[in-house]
Amino acid sequence: MEVILKDDVKNLGYKNDIVTVKPGYGRNYLLPQGLAMLADKTNKKIVAENVRQAAHKADKIKGDAQAIADKIGDAAFEIKAKVGETGKIFGRVTTLQLAEALKAKGVDVDRKRISFDQEPASAGEYTATINLHKEVKHQVRFNVVAE
């Protein structure tokens, strides 16, 4: 089943992409949630025209995303967590904590755009990926330290 995505869907595609999904996934999740529409001839023409008109806006958005990535740079962030004697974290370190650390440095990033490369389980250094734009992804280093 071919569908056109109306919004970015993690692990599937980005807005206005035409993707092939299993019929059940498209019919029972993507279409009812308003995340996609059927990729028939008419909808493909409409989306192609919208993409053509939005091309210059997309360049500006990509430039803004690249500016945010440049602003973050190679900075390392520190996240405090309760840690046991063995160095293991009590609870979890979440993307919200990393988003707040970024915001403290003056960079506002939605926590849903952050994903950990390796889930933090103990004190130490980790990396996370920030998906700023479909062509701009930025790696961020952060240290988990004892509170």
Protein Blocks (a to p, Z undefined) as FASTA:
>chain_A
ZZddfbdcehkbcehiacdddfklmmmmmmmnopaccddfklmmmmmmmmmmmmmmmmmm
mmmmmmmmmmnmmadcdddddddfkopaehjadfklmmmmmmmnopacdfklpccfbdcf
bgcdddddddfbfklccddddddddZZ
